[in-house]
């Protein structure tokens, strides 16, 4: 949901954090992983040499191999590391950036939360749910956004200023994901990443957003096979909701 007041190996990871921190300070989209999987020879081209978590890597590879995105642009949101990865319909990486996420850790939305006033949503209810969502561009009261789940008022949008004490820009620029939990559930990304990557990818089309779980195993949510094994029988993505 759009938040209130919209006016209203370790050395490599450390080096990447410092580089991403500088890019965010300059207004350039970037990412900031905490627990990461160094890219191997097969991953280098796809992820352009960036460090990616095992769950995010396996999800992207599964989407590509299974064509679960149905040729549509797609985004993978790694909640544990507070990173967004954006791909075109053919699986080409267009960008990656840090993200601010729901204040509470959890993989489900409270029933009916999209119809409630923000003032009634408690900190424990401010989750960014896991699952597979059909997403499209739209608007809230003041800006264009990417609707992830319209009924739950869940969207991705440019980072808002919010209250001074929230320090959202500082949280995005910090070298750790531990302070990226501040929103009511929406995914806040750097404005440049939204304008240069997200909006062009989803203009004139719908797309798929995969939000990885943080309190349950990846393969209990998505039909991601264990590398080197056959697909897991019975595992399936959470059904997508069409915004509207």
C-alpha positions as CSV (number, residue, x, y, z in Angstrom):
1,X,0.0,0.0,0.0
2,X,1.2,3.5,-0.6
3,X,2.4,4.9,2.7
4,X,1.0,7.9,4.4
5,X,2.2,11.5,3.8
6,X,3.4,11.0,0.2
7,X,4.3,14.7,0.1
8,X,3.6,13.3,2.8
9,X,33.2,-14.4,-0.2
10,X,32.8,-11.4,2.5
11,X,35.2,-8.9,1.0
12,X,33.2,-8.9,-2.2
13,X,29.9,-8.3,-0.4
14,X,31.5,-5.4,1.6
15,X,32.9,-3.8,-1.5
16,X,29.5,-4.0,-3.2
17,X,27.8,-2.4,-0.2
18,X,30.1,0.5,-0.4
19,X,29.6,0.9,-4.1
20,X,25.8,0.7,-3.8
21,X,25.8,3.2,-0.9
22,X,27.6,5.7,-3.1
23,X,25.2,5.1,-6.0
24,X,22.1,5.7,-3.9
25,X,23.6,8.9,-2.5
26,X,24.0,10.0,-6.1
27,X,20.4,9.0,-6.9
28,X,21.4,6.0,-9.0
29,X,19.5,2.7,-8.6
30,X,21.5,0.1,-6.8
31,X,21.2,-2.9,-4.5
32,X,22.6,-3.9,-1.1
33,X,22.6,-7.6,-0.3
34,X,23.4,-9.0,3.2
35,X,23.4,-12.8,2.7
36,X,24.5,-13.4,-0.8
37,X,25.6,-16.0,-3.3
38,X,28.6,-15.1,-5.4
39,X,27.8,-15.6,-9.1
40,X,29.4,-18.5,-10.8
41,X,30.3,-18.8,-14.5
42,X,26.8,-19.7,-15.5
43,X,25.3,-16.8,-13.6
44,X,27.7,-14.1,-14.6
45,X,26.0,-13.1,-17.8
46,X,22.5,-13.2,-16.4
47,X,23.2,-11.2,-13.3
48,X,25.9,-9.0,-14.8
49,X,28.4,-10.0,-12.2
50,X,26.3,-8.9,-9.3
51,X,26.1,-10.9,-6.1
52,X,22.7,-12.5,-5.6
53,X,21.2,-14.6,-2.8
54,X,20.7,-18.3,-3.5
55,X,16.9,-18.1,-3.2
56,X,16.7,-15.1,-5.6
57,X,19.1,-16.8,-8.1
58,X,17.1,-20.1,-8.0
59,X,13.8,-18.2,-8.5
60,X,15.1,-16.3,-11.5
61,X,16.5,-19.5,-13.0
62,X,13.2,-21.3,-12.4
63,X,11.2,-18.5,-14.0
64,X,13.4,-18.6,-17.0
65,X,13.4,-22.4,-17.4
66,X,9.7,-22.9,-16.7
67,X,8.5,-19.7,-18.6
68,X,6.3,-19.1,-15.5
69,X,6.3,-15.4,-16.5
70,X,4.6,-16.2,-19.8
71,X,7.0,-13.9,-21.7
72,X,6.1,-10.9,-19.5
73,X,8.5,-8.6,-17.7
74,X,9.1,-9.7,-14.1
75,X,10.5,-8.6,-10.8
76,X,11.9,-10.7,-8.0
77,X,11.9,-9.1,-4.6
78,X,14.3,-10.6,-2.1
79,X,12.8,-9.5,1.3
80,X,15.6,-11.0,3.4
81,X,18.2,-8.9,1.7
82,X,15.8,-6.0,0.7
83,X,16.8,-6.1,-3.0
84,X,14.7,-5.8,-6.1
85,X,15.7,-7.5,-9.4
86,X,14.0,-6.4,-12.6
87,X,14.0,-8.5,-15.8
88,X,12.4,-8.2,-19.3
89,X,10.2,-10.9,-20.7
90,X,13.2,-12.9,-22.1
91,X,14.9,-12.9,-18.7
92,X,17.4,-10.1,-19.3
93,X,18.4,-8.2,-16.3
94,X,17.5,-4.5,-16.6
95,X,18.4,-3.4,-13.1
96,X,18.7,-4.0,-9.4
97,X,18.1,-1.7,-6.4
98,X,17.7,-1.7,-2.6
99,X,14.1,-1.5,-1.3
100,X,12.2,-0.5,1.8
101,X,9.7,-3.1,2.9
102,X,6.9,-3.6,5.4
103,X,7.9,-2.9,9.0
104,X,6.8,-6.4,10.2
105,X,8.3,-9.6,9.0
106,X,5.7,-12.1,7.6
107,X,4.6,-13.6,4.4
108,X,0.8,-12.9,4.4
109,X,-1.4,-9.9,4.3
110,X,-4.0,-9.4,7.0
111,X,-7.5,-10.1,5.4
112,X,-9.2,-6.9,4.4
113,X,-6.2,-4.7,5.0
114,X,-6.6,-2.9,1.7
115,X,-10.0,-1.5,2.8
116,X,-8.7,-0.2,6.2
117,X,-7.5,3.2,7.1
118,X,-3.8,3.4,7.6
119,X,-4.2,4.7,11.1
120,X,-5.8,1.4,12.1
121,X,-3.0,-0.8,10.8
122,X,-0.8,-1.9,13.7
123,X,3.0,-2.3,13.3
124,X,2.6,-6.1,13.5
125,X,0.2,-6.0,10.5
126,X,2.6,-4.0,8.2
127,X,3.9,-6.9,6.2
128,X,5.0,-7.3,2.6
129,X,3.4,-10.6,1.6
130,X,5.1,-13.3,-0.3
131,X,3.8,-14.8,-3.5
132,X,3.3,-14.4,-7.3
133,X,1.3,-11.4,-8.4
134,X,0.2,-10.1,-11.8
135,X,1.2,-6.4,-11.6
136,X,0.4,-3.3,-13.7
137,X,1.0,0.4,-13.6
138,X,-1.6,2.6,-12.1
139,X,-2.0,5.6,-9.8
140,X,-2.7,6.4,-6.2
141,X,-3.9,9.8,-5.2
142,X,-0.6,11.6,-6.0
143,X,1.7,9.5,-8.3
144,X,2.0,6.7,-10.7
145,X,2.8,3.4,-9.1
146,X,3.1,-0.3,-9.9
147,X,0.1,-2.1,-8.4
148,X,1.3,-5.5,-7.1
149,X,-2.0,-6.5,-5.4
150,X,-4.7,-3.9,-5.8
151,X,-7.1,-5.5,-3.3
152,X,-4.5,-5.5,-0.6
153,X,-3.4,-1.9,-1.6
154,X,0.1,-3.3,-2.1
155,X,2.3,-1.4,-4.6
156,X,5.9,-0.6,-5.6
157,X,6.6,3.1,-5.9
158,X,9.3,5.7,-5.6
159,X,10.6,6.1,-2.1
160,X,8.6,8.8,-0.2
161,X,9.9,11.4,2.2
162,X,7.6,10.4,5.0
163,X,8.4,11.6,8.5
164,X,11.9,13.0,9.2
165,X,12.4,10.4,11.9
166,X,11.9,7.6,9.3
167,X,14.9,8.7,7.3
168,X,13.9,6.6,4.3
169,X,16.6,7.9,2.0
170,X,19.2,7.1,4.6
171,X,17.8,3.6,5.1
172,X,18.1,2.9,1.4
173,X,21.6,4.2,1.3
174,X,22.8,2.2,4.3
175,X,25.2,-0.7,3.8
176,X,22.9,-3.2,5.5
177,X,19.3,-4.5,5.0
178,X,18.6,-4.5,8.7
179,X,17.1,-1.0,8.7
180,X,15.0,-1.4,5.5
181,X,11.8,-2.3,7.3
182,X,9.8,0.8,7.7
183,X,6.8,0.9,5.3
184,X,3.2,-0.1,5.8
185,X,3.8,-3.0,3.4
186,X,4.6,-1.3,0.1
187,X,7.9,-1.6,-1.7
188,X,9.8,1.7,-1.8
189,X,12.6,1.9,-4.4
190,X,14.9,4.7,-5.5
191,X,13.1,7.2,-7.8
192,X,15.7,6.7,-10.5
193,X,15.2,2.9,-10.5
194,X,11.5,3.3,-10.7
195,X,11.6,5.8,-13.5
196,X,14.4,4.2,-15.6
197,X,13.7,0.5,-15.0
198,X,10.3,-0.3,-13.5
199,X,8.1,2.1,-15.4
200,X,9.6,1.4,-18.9
201,X,9.4,-2.4,-18.3
202,X,5.7,-2.3,-17.4
203,X,4.5,0.5,-19.7
204,X,1.8,-0.9,-22.0
205,X,1.8,-4.4,-20.4
206,X,1.2,-6.3,-17.3
207,X,4.0,-8.3,-15.7
208,X,4.8,-10.6,-12.8
209,X,6.2,-9.8,-9.4
210,X,7.6,-12.6,-7.3
211,X,8.0,-11.7,-3.6
212,X,10.2,-14.2,-1.9
213,X,9.2,-15.5,1.6
214,X,11.1,-14.8,4.7
215,X,9.4,-16.9,7.4
216,X,8.8,-20.0,5.4
217,X,10.9,-22.1,2.9
218,X,11.1,-20.8,-0.7
219,X,9.8,-24.1,-2.1
220,X,6.7,-24.0,0.0
221,X,5.6,-20.9,-2.0
222,X,7.1,-21.4,-5.5
223,X,7.6,-24.5,-7.6
224,X,11.4,-24.0,-7.6
225,X,13.3,-27.2,-8.0
226,X,16.3,-28.0,-6.0
227,X,19.3,-27.5,-8.4
228,X,20.0,-30.8,-10.2
229,X,16.6,-32.3,-9.3
230,X,13.3,-32.7,-10.9
231,X,10.5,-30.1,-10.1
232,X,8.9,-30.7,-6.7
233,X,5.5,-32.4,-7.0
234,X,2.6,-30.4,-5.5
235,X,4.6,-27.2,-5.1
236,X,3.0,-24.3,-6.8
237,X,3.0,-20.5,-6.8
238,X,0.5,-18.6,-4.7
239,X,-2.3,-17.7,-7.2
240,X,-1.8,-14.3,-8.9
241,X,-4.3,-11.5,-8.4
242,X,-5.1,-9.2,-11.3
243,X,-5.1,-5.6,-10.2
244,X,-8.3,-3.7,-11.2
